[in-house]
Structures are given as C-alpha cells and as structure tokens.
C-alpha cells in the first residue's frame, strides 16, 4: 500500500515492527526482503512518485574545498531515489546502471592506507553479492574477462601484469524506478508513506534505544512512527545529517559519542588520464570489448584496472579506467566553435573571436556534417550514446581513445559532513560538506598516468599522451560520480566506526544504517551492487532478530482506516 502522508491526520502516532527511512535502492532492496513476512513494515520517502522542486530543495547544501556542484544536483528526493538519475545507455531509450563488486583488496587492511579494512572479507560477502545479482537482474556472477570475450572483442594486448581487464555488467534502472515500487505497493505487510520527511530520531532518556521518529509533511503538519527496529537508508550525506540533527539527548548527535558521524566522506571524480593514440586505425575494431555490448543478453563493458600485486608493491589506491573514442583535436575544436556560434546567435550577441570560430567550423564542415548524421543515427534502437563499436562508418571519425578513470579516494577524517547554519524549508540545518583530494589520491592519479605511458609503449600499440598534472582548480572540469560514502563507517570498535559489522549504530540497540555511508573504504567500483548486497545481509539479520514472529501488528489496516476516515 502506498499512501501520500498529506492525507494522514496531523499528529497521529503509527506503530510497526520495522521502519525504513528512505525509498531509494537501499531502502527498496530492504523492503523487498521483508515483503509478505509476518510483521509490519513502514517505508518512509521524503518525496513523491515524481520529482517536485520544493521537496528536492531539502537536499540543498554547500561544499567547502575542491570544486563540486550543488548538493541538490547529486541526489534525488523521489520514490526510487538516485536511480532516477542513472543514465548509462543500455538500449533504445533505456537507461541503466553499472554493476560490479568491490575487489578483495578493498576489504583488507592495507598498511599504507590509514583507516582501511572492513570487519569481514569479500568471501564473506560473496553469497550476498550473488543474491544481489538476482535483485539487480544481472547475468552470471562472474566478472572475469575470459567469460565475456569474443574473437571480435578482445582485451588490450598489454605485456605485463600491472594492468588487467575486468568486466562490469549493466541493468535497467526501471527495476528500482518502476518494477519494485509496484511490488512493494502490492505487499500486504508494507505501508509506504510518500511526502514523509524524517526530521528527528527520538530516543529514550539515555539514547540507548530509538523510541520513535518525528516525521514532517510540511512545517505545520507532522506525525510519529514507532517501531521495534529502525533503518536509515537515506544516502551518504543524509544518513549522517539526520544523526547529527537528532541531538536532543546526545548533544553532538546520535551515534556521535566519538565524533565520527559525518567524517570520512568519500567521493570520486571521473578524471582523464590522457589519450591513447594507436598506430593502426584498425585498433578501434579490436577494442569493442571496452564499449557497452550485449553478450548472451547481458549488457557488459570492460575496464582496465590495476593488479593487486601492483597496488601492494607501489602502495597505490584502487583504480579503473574506461576507454572512450575521441576524434582528432581540431575536429573537437570545430564542434566547440560551432556550439559557441550557435549559442551566440541564440542570445543575439556574437563572440569577440567570431572569425576564428567560423574558420574552425568551415575547415571541418565535412566532419561536422558526419558527426551530426551519426548523432541522429544513434537515436535508432540500440545505438545510443555508447555502442560506438557497432557503427563501422562512425569509427572512421576516431583517432584516439581517452582514458577516463575512477580512483578510490583515501578515507580521511577531515573530509566530512557537518550541519550548516543555513536552514531548509522544514527549518532543519542543511548539510555542509568539507571535501578535497589529499596527497595519496593525487600520487595515485599521477603514478597511474606514467604506468599507462609505459605499458602502451611496451605493447607497441601506439603512444600515450598523459593529461597535465591535476590542479585543484581544474577539478571543476571533471564530473563527480555522486557516490557518497563513508560518513557512518563500519568498524567493530566504536572508536573507529559509527556502526558495527551488522550495520547497527554503536550504543543504540535498534537503529541500523543501510547504504554506502557504512563503507570503510570506497574502492573504485560503482557502489550499487555492494549497497544491495549489504541491504540483503542486513535484512537477514533483522529477520533473525524479529524471529519472524507470528504475532503481527495490523498497521496497514489501521493506516488505511485513518486515511478513509480523514477524507
């Protein structure tokens, strides 16, 4: 059952056994695991089924440090959460998300990386990764390149073991934005409340147990939810923010007795390592493995990663690179010049260097015409923004491959989420993020560029043109991944983490956290598959606690009656 919380009577108190805060992928995965169990569940979502700007404004905040877009642009307050923003093309007018698990080394304590190490191993999480594969509707649980290669799509012929090729799989975002929403809405024991923003976690007088949540629909309407078990699943920024806002008993915020809540914020940018210019143009025919391709009905794409031996030997952070084809430099300049001219004409104001831009556009008019044609062709089924390797004529445009990389960011307690003095429309302190790259991050980026140049030369496949040394002011040129991690990190020692290995907040017996905010280290892999695996693991733990008792609370019926009586 899905209900708009605006329709509830004001100041009512509802009671369930499990309350999940957040209707994004983590919360949805949890709710699915609880569907049709013999206990009642309430799923709270701040937004509605469609994006609403007044609700989205609750995600506003600011970032201090390295350049970063407005925080409201990196999250989505809407049933389905950030899944609505996922944009990997996996077919005609179909967007998806990228999946692959964290590496074994990501779970290990690395002597050169302070604060590294998870309280369990990759092997321990593998059974839950396999179940997450089913939830995400992926192919076989294998990421070895040998299982996905074809004769016409082979890995780069590199000559050493420093780099390796691995595979990522893709699935449709609609499973979270549509399919599972319908399943949850039909579950007899789950009540989903939309437009329900949690503004405070209330506890007993010693903050050992959560008693209820204060939930707001607007400034002048609120209600309460009581439960046996509470789970925060609102993302890497909002999980920490909500704990910090709940400071009535613990003045520094819940779970923050060691001042760890909000610290160790990790994020990653997509950064260019440089250009691989092949000696032979047929090289593009042999690198289609690095494009999104359908293999046995599964969209997959290869990436280049560092070997674990190299990371240990040179004390490097984890890294993965996608290879994206690019036209010649002057052709890219022609496209930029044309865009500048068209924008200027639209605003009825020509740029000062109009003649230069016009000359660039005329010089490569043939290329612009071809690029325009193939941009139109891409709108045909299956030929959107990736899938370049399927278009033989389009490949003639390319002269190089850009190495676009994601790097693991080192956990740093100075990168953190705090409360701003500014307030949102519900009179709650906004989030303020302090974030910047540090020396080990920058060292890894520059060292990997050099290794690329060495490996390309050794393989004799072309030459590598490294990107210039990265400066802080240039970070604004690179898109962030919007993978917010680490702010309620997992560690069995409460002096080193906010939650324990079961994702329970230290010192509070019935408050748990789901999502990437519990990651002690980030790895370079997109976090969604790990988020779902951890959610399934947490769901098993909570079901064991509740012992799937036959006694149920008929909250779903009570809410239905309350809504009917209020109409």
RODO-2510 file (C-alpha; in nm, 4 decimals, decimal comma):
residues 567
     n   res          X          Y          Z
     1     x     0,0000     0,0000     0,0000
     2     x     0,1338     0,3432    -0,0996
     3     x    -0,0139     0,6478     0,0746
     4     x     0,0523     1,0189     0,0494
     5     x     0,1308     1,1261     0,4057
     6     x    -0,0531     1,4538     0,3423
     7     x    -0,3734     1,2513     0,3682
     8     x    -0,2984     1,1359     0,7247
     9     x    -0,4488     1,3193     1,0220
    10     x    -0,1943     1,5526     1,1845
    11     x    -0,0051     1,4485     1,4972
    12     x    -0,1041     1,0826     1,4766
    13     x     0,1230     0,8050     1,6019
    14     x     0,1662     0,4892     1,3953
    15     x     0,3275     0,1683     1,5151
    16     x     0,5047    -0,1014     1,3153
    17     x     0,7791    -0,3528     1,3759
    18     x     1,0263    -0,2258     1,1129
    19     x     1,0567     0,1313     0,9869
    20     x     1,2793     0,2055     0,6866
    21     x     1,3721     0,5672     0,6185
    22     x     1,4439     0,6302     0,2506
    23     x     1,2833     0,4966    -0,0673
    24     x     1,5980     0,4718    -0,2804
    25     x     1,7683     0,1496    -0,3963
    26     x     1,8911     0,0581    -0,0449
    27     x     1,5502     0,1091     0,1157
    28     x     1,3693    -0,0632    -0,1705
    29     x     1,6035    -0,3643    -0,1530
    30     x     1,5405    -0,3924     0,2217
    31     x     1,1644    -0,3616     0,1826
    32     x     1,1610    -0,6349    -0,0850
    33     x     1,3340    -0,8712     0,1559
    34     x     1,0612    -0,8035     0,4132
    35     x     0,7681    -0,8318     0,1705
    36     x     0,4907    -1,0690     0,2851
    37     x     0,6696    -1,1556     0,6084
    38     x     0,4676    -1,1907     0,9287
    39     x     0,5496    -0,8447     1,0558
    40     x     0,4505    -0,4967     0,9531
    41     x     0,6893    -0,2591     0,7743
    42     x     0,6673     0,1134     0,7071
    43     x     0,8788     0,2671     0,4293
    44     x     0,9144     0,6453     0,4504
    45     x     1,0004     0,8509     0,1421
    46     x     1,0628     1,2255     0,1587
    47     x     0,9383     1,2852    -0,1978
    48     x     0,6590     1,1587    -0,4159
    49     x     0,6478     0,9405    -0,7244
    50     x     0,7560     1,2364    -0,9377
    51     x     1,0284     1,4930    -0,8774
    52     x     0,8976     1,8039    -0,7006
    53     x     1,1245     2,1058    -0,6717
    54     x     1,0032     2,2148    -0,3285
    55     x     1,0865     1,8683    -0,1909
    56     x     1,4122     1,8497    -0,3860
    57     x     1,5204     2,1772    -0,2263
    58     x     1,5546     1,9861     0,1024
    59     x     1,8709     1,8354    -0,0477
    60     x     2,0351     2,1775    -0,0839
    61     x     2,3667     2,2379     0,0877
    62     x     2,7164     2,3535     0,0126
    63     x     3,0622     2,2070    -0,0337
    64     x     3,3767     2,3620     0,1080
    65     x     3,7061     2,2588    -0,0509
    66     x     3,7529     2,1203    -0,4013
    67     x     3,5016     2,2345    -0,6671
    68     x     3,1723     2,0471    -0,6565
    69     x     2,8202     2,1058    -0,7904
    70     x     2,5301     2,2000    -0,5672
    71     x     2,4429     1,9109    -0,3387
    72     x     2,0826     1,9046    -0,4584
    73     x     2,2097     1,8051    -0,8042
    74     x     2,3789     1,4922    -0,6703
    75     x     2,0769     1,3298    -0,5056
    76     x     1,7088     1,2784    -0,5821
    77     x     1,4261     1,3044    -0,3276
    78     x     1,1752     1,0855    -0,5040
    79     x     1,0468     0,7304    -0,4665
    80     x     1,3262     0,5366    -0,6368
    81     x     1,5923     0,7827    -0,5188
    82     x     1,9031     0,8408    -0,7240
    83     x     1,8075     0,5530    -0,9542
    84     x     1,6116     0,8177    -1,1454
    85     x     1,9421     0,9893    -1,2307
    86     x     2,1238     0,6808    -1,3607
    87     x     2,1972     0,7337    -1,7277
    88     x     2,4105     0,4541    -1,8698
    89     x     2,2623     0,3715    -2,2136
    90     x     2,1714     0,0039    -2,2424
    91     x     1,9270     0,0122    -2,5309
    92     x     1,6785     0,2259    -2,7174
    93     x     1,5583     0,4995    -2,4813
    94     x     1,6588     0,2773    -2,1918
    95     x     1,8910     0,3877    -1,9145
    96     x     2,0678     0,1598    -1,6733
    97     x     2,3299     0,1327    -1,4024
    98     x     2,6727    -0,0221    -1,3832
    99     x     2,7402    -0,3152    -1,1529
   100     x     3,0489    -0,4964    -1,0323
   101     x     3,1612    -0,5942    -0,6829
   102     x     3,4369    -0,4431    -0,4757
   103     x     3,7717    -0,6201    -0,5055
   104     x     3,9235    -0,8459    -0,2441
   105     x     4,1846    -0,5821    -0,1621
   106     x     3,9132    -0,3251    -0,0859
   107     x     3,8127    -0,5229     0,2238
   108     x     4,1682    -0,5683     0,3500
   109     x     4,3602    -0,3586     0,5980
   110     x     4,6416    -0,2059     0,3929
   111     x     4,9437    -0,0908     0,5880
   112     x     4,9981     0,2099     0,3623
   113     x     4,6340     0,3241     0,3806
   114     x     4,5216     0,4579     0,7194
   115     x     4,1679     0,3638     0,8303
   116     x     4,1436     0,0813     0,5741
   117     x     3,9883    -0,2580     0,6385
   118     x     3,6338    -0,3918     0,6682
   119     x     3,5163    -0,6157     0,9570
   120     x     3,4610    -0,9006     0,7085
   121     x     3,6125    -1,0216     0,3815
   122     x     3,4982    -1,0243     0,0212
   123     x     3,4458    -1,4014     0,0551
   124     x     3,2046    -1,3385     0,3421
   125     x     3,0021    -1,1013     0,1241
   126     x     3,0024    -1,3187    -0,1898
   127     x     2,6791    -1,5083    -0,1043
   128     x     2,5012    -1,1749    -0,0700
   129     x     2,6571    -1,0449    -0,3917
   130     x     2,5056    -1,3460    -0,5667
   131     x     2,1626    -1,2670    -0,4235
   132     x     2,2111    -0,9004    -0,5177
   133     x     2,2724    -1,0197    -0,8747
   134     x     1,9208    -1,1590    -0,8794
   135     x     1,7757    -0,8381    -0,7361
   136     x     1,9604    -0,6283    -0,9955
   137     x     1,8592    -0,8734    -1,2721
   138     x     2,2147    -0,9234    -1,3956
   139     x     2,3821    -1,2109    -1,5760
   140     x     2,6059    -1,4807    -1,4314
   141     x     2,8020    -1,3851    -1,1196
   142     x     3,1370    -1,3646    -1,2943
   143     x     3,3490    -1,0650    -1,3841
   144     x     3,6443    -1,2488    -1,5358
   145     x     3,7124    -1,1173    -1,8830
   146     x     3,7563    -1,4723    -2,0184
   147     x     3,3871    -1,5372    -1,9622
   148     x     3,2789    -1,2434    -2,1792
   149     x     3,5437    -1,2117    -2,4525
   150     x     3,4727    -1,2860    -2,8164
   151     x     3,7079    -1,3250    -3,1123
   152     x     3,5954    -0,9846    -3,2364
   153     x     3,6161    -0,8240    -2,8924
   154     x     3,9448    -0,8875    -2,7139
   155     x     4,1317    -0,7245    -2,4275
   156     x     4,4236    -0,4881    -2,4873
   157     x     4,7451    -0,6780    -2,5756
   158     x     4,9458    -0,5426    -2,2825
   159     x     5,2761    -0,7133    -2,1989
   160     x     5,2902    -0,7077    -1,8185
   161     x     5,0728    -0,7955    -1,5226
   162     x     5,0489    -0,4396    -1,3908
   163     x     4,7196    -0,3751    -1,5705
   164     x     4,4361    -0,6220    -1,6109
   165     x     4,0993    -0,6152    -1,7836
   166     x     3,7799    -0,6863    -1,5906
   167     x     3,4112    -0,6687    -1,6780
   168     x     3,1191    -0,4680    -1,5496
   169     x     2,7559    -0,5585    -1,6118
   170     x     2,4569    -0,3290    -1,6632
   171     x     2,0903    -0,3478    -1,5742
   172     x     1,7896    -0,1254    -1,6286
   173     x     1,7185     0,1440    -1,3713
   174     x     1,3452     0,0747    -1,4200
   175     x     1,3648    -0,2133    -1,1725
   176     x     1,4016     0,0476    -0,8963
   177     x     1,2061     0,3335    -1,0509
   178     x     0,9044     0,1218    -1,1559
   179     x     0,9038    -0,2563    -1,1093
   180     x     0,9970    -0,2885    -0,7428
   181     x     0,7865     0,0096    -0,6467
   182     x     0,4846    -0,1810    -0,7764
   183     x     0,5894    -0,4959    -0,5904
   184     x     0,6299    -0,3066    -0,2639
   185     x     0,2973    -0,1301    -0,3174
   186     x     0,1267    -0,4679    -0,3501
   187     x     0,2928    -0,6282    -0,0454
   188     x     0,0306    -0,6881     0,2230
   189     x     0,2611    -0,6067     0,5138
   190     x     0,4329    -0,2931     0,3787
   191     x     0,2941     0,0593     0,4034
   192     x     0,4827     0,3209     0,2020
   193     x     0,4300     0,6817     0,3048
   194     x     0,5223     0,9486     0,0482
   195     x     0,5995     1,3132     0,1315
   196     x     0,7186     1,1913     0,4714
   197     x     1,0470     1,3581     0,5723
   198     x     1,2049     1,2386     0,8967
   199     x     1,3260     1,5432     1,0892
   200     x     1,4242     1,3816     1,4208
   201     x     1,5121     1,0445     1,5673
   202     x     1,3749     1,0318     1,9230
   203     x     1,5295     0,8042     2,1850
   204     x     1,4876     0,7063     2,5473
   205     x     1,6453     0,9303     2,8101
   206     x     1,9896     0,7668     2,7800
   207     x     1,9909     0,7293     2,3987
   208     x     2,0207     0,3519     2,4164
   209     x     1,7073     0,2817     2,2165
   210     x     1,5127     0,4679     1,9491
   211     x     1,1511     0,5121     2,0519
   212     x     1,0006     0,6885     1,7504
   213     x     1,0630     0,9151     1,4529
   214     x     0,9213     1,2624     1,4103
   215     x     0,8065     1,2954     1,0502
   216     x     0,7054     1,6161     0,8710
   217     x     0,4892     1,6662     0,5633
   218     x     0,5291     2,0426     0,5929
   219     x     0,6218     2,2987     0,8561
   220     x     0,2729     2,2859     1,0054
   221     x     0,1987     1,9131     0,9783
   222     x     0,3841     1,6264     1,1423
   223     x     0,3273     1,2774     1,2809
   224     x     0,5219     0,9998     1,4576
   225     x     0,6279     0,6432     1,3762
   226     x     0,7166     0,3911     1,6491
   227     x     0,8874     0,0601     1,5718
   228     x     1,0952    -0,2208     1,7150
   229     x     1,3673    -0,1708     1,4530
   230     x     1,4630     0,1424     1,2576
   231     x     1,6836     0,1553     0,9469
   232     x     1,8239     0,4731     0,7922
   233     x     1,8663     0,4359     0,4147
   234     x     1,8846     0,7990     0,3019
   235     x     2,2308     0,8093     0,1431
   236     x     2,5859     0,9040     0,2331
   237     x     2,5029     1,2646     0,3191
   238     x     2,1531     1,2436     0,4683
   239     x     2,2237     0,9445     0,6958
   240     x     2,4908     1,1477     0,8716
   241     x     2,2861     1,4674     0,8647
   242     x     1,9868     1,3002     1,0311
   243     x     2,2029     1,1558     1,3094
   244     x     2,3576     1,4986     1,3708
   245     x     2,0177     1,6702     1,3708
   246     x     1,8891     1,4280     1,6367
   247     x     2,0745     1,5927     1,9253
   248     x     1,8113     1,6309     2,1937
   249     x     1,9667     1,3653     2,4216
   250     x     2,3185     1,3322     2,2834
   251     x     2,4177     1,6912     2,2189
   252     x     2,6640     1,6053     1,9411
   253     x     2,4122     1,3822     1,7648
   254     x     2,3140     1,0176     1,7821
   255     x     2,5962     0,7670     1,7463
   256     x     2,8444     1,0531     1,7630
   257     x     2,9945     0,9930     2,1062
   258     x     3,3360     0,9575     1,9400
   259     x     3,2770     1,2415     1,6917
   260     x     3,2843     1,0101     1,3904
   261     x     2,9415     1,0765     1,2399
   262     x     2,9873     1,2607     0,9108
   263     x     3,3634     1,2026     0,8940
   264     x     3,5471     1,0027     0,6238
   265     x     3,3236     1,1325     0,3443
   266     x     3,4453     0,9797     0,0181
   267     x     3,3575     1,0765    -0,3373
   268     x     3,5205     1,0256    -0,6742
   269     x     3,5516     1,2165    -0,9947
   270     x     3,5855     1,0831    -1,3437
   271     x     3,9344     1,2080    -1,4338
   272     x     4,1126     1,1942    -1,7681
   273     x     4,4476     1,0174    -1,7530
   274     x     4,5295     1,1071    -2,1122
   275     x     4,4921     0,9941    -2,4738
   276     x     4,5948     0,6610    -2,6274
   277     x     4,6779     0,7279    -2,9934
   278     x     4,7026     0,3917    -3,1760
   279     x     4,9493     0,3363    -3,4595
   280     x     4,6912     0,1431    -3,6614
   281     x     4,3348     0,2635    -3,7198
   282     x     4,2136    -0,0988    -3,7159
   283     x     4,2869    -0,0815    -3,3450
   284     x     3,9316     0,0506    -3,2952
   285     x     3,7932    -0,2689    -3,4493
   286     x     3,9751    -0,4735    -3,1869
   287     x     3,8773    -0,2721    -2,8789
   288     x     3,4984    -0,3139    -2,8889
   289     x     3,5194    -0,5109    -2,5639
   290     x     3,5586    -0,1687    -2,3967
   291     x     3,2269    -0,0494    -2,5386
   292     x     2,8874    -0,1467    -2,3948
   293     x     2,7922    -0,4654    -2,5796
   294     x     2,5255    -0,7278    -2,5335
   295     x     2,6758    -1,0680    -2,4618
   296     x     2,4282    -1,3518    -2,4118
   297     x     2,1595    -1,0933    -2,3487
   298     x     2,3595    -0,9043    -2,0829
   299     x     2,4952    -0,5520    -2,1443
   300     x     2,8629    -0,5609    -2,0423
   301     x     3,1677    -0,3394    -2,0769
   302     x     3,5343    -0,3976    -1,9999
   303     x     3,7547    -0,1670    -1,7993
   304     x     4,1281    -0,1576    -1,7296
   305     x     4,2246    -0,1983    -1,3651
   306     x     4,5388    -0,2213    -1,1545
   307     x     4,6548    -0,5615    -1,0379
   308     x     4,6540    -0,6221    -0,6639
   309     x     5,0270    -0,7004    -0,6755
   310     x     5,0970    -0,3574    -0,8222
   311     x     4,8783    -0,1821    -0,5639
   312     x     5,0642    -0,3585    -0,2845
   313     x     5,4065    -0,3064    -0,4411
   314     x     5,3681     0,0655    -0,5155
   315     x     5,1172     0,1496    -0,2409
   316     x     4,8523     0,2727    -0,4824
   317     x     4,4807     0,3187    -0,4360
   318     x     4,2389     0,1152    -0,6444
   319     x     4,1667     0,2356    -0,9951
   320     x     3,9580     0,1547    -1,3024
   321     x     3,9513     0,3144    -1,6483
   322     x     3,7047     0,3239    -1,9343
   323     x     3,8305     0,3766    -2,2897
   324     x     3,6237     0,6279    -2,4861
   325     x     3,6919     0,7001    -2,8572
   326     x     3,7619     1,0606    -2,9499
   327     x     3,8001     1,2476    -3,2816
   328     x     4,1100     1,4448    -3,3685
   329     x     4,1769     1,7547    -3,1621
   330     x     4,0986     2,0053    -3,4368
   331     x     3,7689     1,8269    -3,5054
   332     x     3,6700     1,8607    -3,1422
   333     x     3,7618     2,2281    -3,1634
   334     x     3,5344     2,2598    -3,4686
   335     x     3,2395     2,1214    -3,2747
   336     x     3,3123     2,3579    -2,9844
   337     x     3,3344     2,6528    -3,2235
   338     x     3,0028     2,5648    -3,3842
   339     x     2,8364     2,5354    -3,0428
   340     x     2,9778     2,8747    -2,9437
   341     x     2,8479     3,0380    -3,2607
   342     x     2,5019     2,8856    -3,2297
   343     x     2,4757     2,9873    -2,8641
   344     x     2,5845     3,3406    -2,9507
   345     x     2,3312     3,3693    -3,2316
   346     x     2,0595     3,2451    -2,9977
   347     x     2,1469     3,5194    -2,7490
   348     x     2,1917     3,7772    -3,0297
   349     x     2,5463     3,8521    -2,9223
   350     x     2,8442     3,7403    -3,1299
   351     x     3,1681     3,6486    -2,9503
   352     x     3,4791     3,8640    -2,9921
   353     x     3,6633     3,5887    -3,1850
   354     x     3,3754     3,5180    -3,4227
   355     x     3,6007     3,4841    -3,7277
   356     x     3,8215     3,2283    -3,5541
   357     x     3,5226     3,0158    -3,4536
   358     x     3,3732     3,0471    -3,8018
   359     x     3,7028     2,9385    -3,9601
   360     x     3,7232     2,6327    -3,7348
   361     x     3,3690     2,5303    -3,8236
   362     x     3,4176     2,5789    -4,2002
   363     x     3,7524     2,3962    -4,2061
   364     x     3,5947     2,0798    -4,0676
   365     x     3,2447     2,1194    -4,2088
   366     x     3,2599     1,7656    -4,3519
   367     x     3,3336     1,6273    -4,0081
   368     x     3,0526     1,8320    -3,8502
   369     x     2,8078     1,7029    -4,1107
   370     x     2,9160     1,3441    -4,0440
   371     x     2,9010     1,3908    -3,6686
   372     x     2,5506     1,5352    -3,6973
   373     x     2,4405     1,2425    -3,9147
   374     x     2,5727     0,9816    -3,6745
   375     x     2,4232     1,1650    -3,3774
   376     x     2,0862     1,1170    -3,5478
   377     x     2,1640     0,7512    -3,6240
   378     x     2,2336     0,6959    -3,2550
   379     x     1,8674     0,7587    -3,1805
   380     x     1,7805     0,4310    -3,3539
   381     x     1,7172     0,1258    -3,1325
   382     x     2,0269     0,0090    -2,9502
   383     x     2,2587     0,2765    -3,0894
   384     x     2,2564     0,5475    -2,8273
   385     x     2,5459     0,7238    -2,6665
   386     x     2,7730     0,4214    -2,6191
   387     x     2,7572     0,1353    -2,8661
   388     x     3,0121     0,3158    -3,0861
   389     x     3,1719    -0,0123    -3,1857
   390     x     2,8629    -0,1219    -3,3778
   391     x     2,8917     0,1652    -3,6284
   392     x     3,1699     0,0915    -3,8763
   393     x     3,1433     0,4246    -4,0540
   394     x     3,1363     0,6203    -3,7316
   395     x     3,4607     0,4583    -3,6192
   396     x     3,6357     0,6415    -3,9032
   397     x     3,5881     0,9623    -3,7064
   398     x     3,8061     0,8395    -3,4219
   399     x     4,1779     0,8895    -3,3908
   400     x     4,2395     0,8204    -3,0224
   401     x     4,0967     0,6718    -2,7044
   402     x     4,0591     0,8846    -2,3943
   403     x     4,1372     0,7014    -2,0714
   404     x     3,8666     0,8145    -1,8279
   405     x     3,9375     0,6878    -1,4792
   406     x     3,7733     0,6473    -1,1441
   407     x     4,0074     0,6350    -0,8452
   408     x     3,9439     0,5126    -0,4977
   409     x     3,9616     0,8032    -0,2544
   410     x     4,1554     0,7504     0,0667
   411     x     3,9424     0,7690     0,3844
   412     x     4,0242     1,0977     0,5565
   413     x     3,8537     1,2164     0,8787
   414     x     3,8859     1,5778     0,7619
   415     x     3,6550     1,5076     0,4693
   416     x     3,3214     1,5265     0,6427
   417     x     2,9548     1,6224     0,6566
   418     x     2,8571     1,8800     0,9194
   419     x     2,5479     2,0878     0,9849
   420     x     2,5311     2,4284     0,8208
   421     x     2,3874     2,7352     0,9912
   422     x     2,1504     2,7684     0,6958
   423     x     1,8110     2,6012     0,7264
   424     x     1,5769     2,4319     0,4806
   425     x     1,2022     2,4815     0,4331
   426     x     1,1339     2,2463     0,7279
   427     x     1,3611     2,4605     0,9477
   428     x     1,6310     2,1918     0,9623
   429     x     2,0019     2,2700     0,9355
   430     x     2,1278     2,1999     0,5849
   431     x     2,4262     1,9764     0,5126
   432     x     2,7702     2,1255     0,4650
   433     x     3,0343     1,9003     0,3095
   434     x     3,4077     1,9558     0,3574
   435     x     3,5861     1,7646     0,0837
   436     x     3,9135     1,7612    -0,1045
   437     x     4,1657     1,5199    -0,2501
   438     x     4,4792     1,4562    -0,0459
   439     x     4,8377     1,3576    -0,1258
   440     x     4,7852     0,9830    -0,1673
   441     x     4,4909     1,0472    -0,4028
   442     x     4,6986     1,2794    -0,6206
   443     x     5,0015     1,0492    -0,6083
   444     x     4,7929     0,7565    -0,7377
   445     x     4,6493     0,9661    -1,0215
   446     x     4,9907     1,0840    -1,1437
   447     x     5,1589     0,7455    -1,0998
   448     x     4,8885     0,5663    -1,2980
   449     x     4,9367     0,8107    -1,5879
   450     x     5,3041     0,7151    -1,6055
   451     x     5,2226     0,3454    -1,5936
   452     x     4,9815     0,3907    -1,8836
   453     x     5,2552     0,5543    -2,0922
   454     x     5,4986     0,2734    -2,0077
   455     x     5,2529    -0,0068    -2,0824
   456     x     5,1320     0,1391    -2,4126
   457     x     5,4935     0,1838    -2,5290
   458     x     5,5906    -0,1663    -2,4160
   459     x     5,2966    -0,3202    -2,6034
   460     x     5,3846    -0,1281    -2,9209
   461     x     5,0217    -0,0382    -2,9902
   462     x     5,0611     0,3386    -3,0057
   463     x     5,1672     0,6311    -2,7936
   464     x     5,0141     0,7650    -2,4771
   465     x     4,9712     1,1390    -2,4230
   466     x     4,9307     1,1924    -2,0460
   467     x     4,6961     1,4613    -1,9245
   468     x     4,8604     1,7525    -1,7479
   469     x     4,9272     1,7331    -1,3752
   470     x     4,5966     1,7820    -1,1997
   471     x     4,5487     2,1043    -1,0059
   472     x     4,2704     2,1655    -0,7568
   473     x     4,1095     2,4441    -0,9620
   474     x     4,0843     2,2073    -1,2608
   475     x     3,8713     1,9574    -1,0703
   476     x     3,5609     2,1505    -1,1721
   477     x     3,6193     2,0259    -1,5273
   478     x     3,5625     1,6659    -1,4217
   479     x     3,2229     1,5213    -1,3412
   480     x     3,1818     1,3758    -0,9915
   481     x     3,0449     1,0256    -0,9638
   482     x     2,7986     1,1341    -0,6909
   483     x     2,8846     0,8201    -0,4943
   484     x     2,8660     0,9489    -0,1369
   485     x     3,0344     0,7078     0,1011
   486     x     3,1916     0,6611     0,4414
   487     x     3,0085     0,9056     0,6696
   488     x     2,8770     0,6341     0,9058
   489     x     3,1643     0,3933     0,8532
   490     x     3,1605     0,0326     0,9665
   491     x     3,4003    -0,0920     1,2348
   492     x     3,3561    -0,3235     1,5317
   493     x     3,5471    -0,0762     1,7507
   494     x     3,3163     0,2203     1,8344
   495     x     3,6229     0,4443     1,8478
   496     x     3,6838     0,3779     1,4788
   497     x     3,3362     0,3411     1,3361
   498     x     2,9745     0,4524     1,3694
   499     x     2,8163     0,1111     1,3017
   500     x     2,9288    -0,2429     1,3748
   501     x     2,9646    -0,5317     1,1295
   502     x     2,5861    -0,5786     1,1312
   503     x     2,5364    -0,2091     1,0480
   504     x     2,3893    -0,1312     1,3904
   505     x     2,4767     0,2090     1,5327
   506     x     2,7155     0,1657     1,8260
   507     x     2,5416     0,2211     2,1597
   508     x     2,1859     0,2095     2,0193
   509     x     2,0188    -0,1289     2,0275
   510     x     1,7597    -0,0886     1,7500
   511     x     1,8996     0,1627     1,4980
   512     x     2,0652     0,0370     1,1772
   513     x     2,2063     0,2031     0,8669
   514     x     2,1917     0,0839     0,5060
   515     x     2,3740     0,2212     0,2042
   516     x     2,7235     0,3301     0,1097
   517     x     2,7628     0,5571     0,4117
   518     x     2,8778     0,2443     0,6008
   519     x     3,1654     0,1736     0,3585
   520     x     3,5024     0,1977     0,5439
   521     x     3,6812     0,2332     0,2078
   522     x     3,5340     0,3137    -0,1304
   523     x     3,7187     0,1026    -0,3863
   524     x     3,6688     0,2249    -0,7411
   525     x     3,3644     0,0100    -0,8278
   526     x     3,0236     0,1730    -0,8584
   527     x     2,8680     0,1095    -0,5154
   528     x     2,5156    -0,0031    -0,6103
   529     x     2,5782    -0,3787    -0,6175
   530     x     2,7548    -0,3629    -0,2803
   531     x     2,4748    -0,1480    -0,1367
   532     x     2,2188    -0,4107    -0,2397
   533     x     2,4333    -0,6973    -0,1061
   534     x     2,4701    -0,5240     0,2317
   535     x     2,0961    -0,4493     0,2395
   536     x     2,0159    -0,8177     0,1874
   537     x     2,2654    -0,9119     0,4579
   538     x     2,1070    -0,6586     0,6956
   539     x     1,7576    -0,7851     0,6146
   540     x     1,8610    -1,1388     0,7118
   541     x     1,9966    -1,0064     1,0411
   542     x     1,6792    -0,8134     1,1212
   543     x     1,4556    -1,1107     1,0356
   544     x     1,6634    -1,3225     1,2729
   545     x     1,6174    -1,0621     1,5483
   546     x     1,2415    -1,0474     1,4967
   547     x     1,2375    -1,4264     1,4637
   548     x     0,9566    -1,3797     1,2097
   549     x     0,7072    -1,3810     1,4946
   550     x     0,3509    -1,4941     1,4075
   551     x     0,2143    -1,2043     1,6118
   552     x     0,1732    -0,9102     1,3757
   553     x     0,0674    -0,5508     1,4168
   554     x    -0,2150    -0,4641     1,1790
   555     x    -0,0716    -0,1251     1,0972
   556     x    -0,1544    -0,1447     0,7280
   557     x    -0,5254    -0,1760     0,8061
   558     x    -0,5083     0,0983     1,0689
   559     x    -0,3435     0,3425     0,8281
   560     x    -0,5993     0,2575     0,5610
   561     x    -0,8832     0,3306     0,8032
   562     x    -0,7222     0,6544     0,9166
   563     x    -0,6941     0,7751     0,5586
   564     x    -1,0540     0,6744     0,4801
   565     x    -1,1910     0,8463     0,7900
   566     x    -0,9968     1,1613     0,7139
   567     x    -1,1412     1,2060     0,3626
***
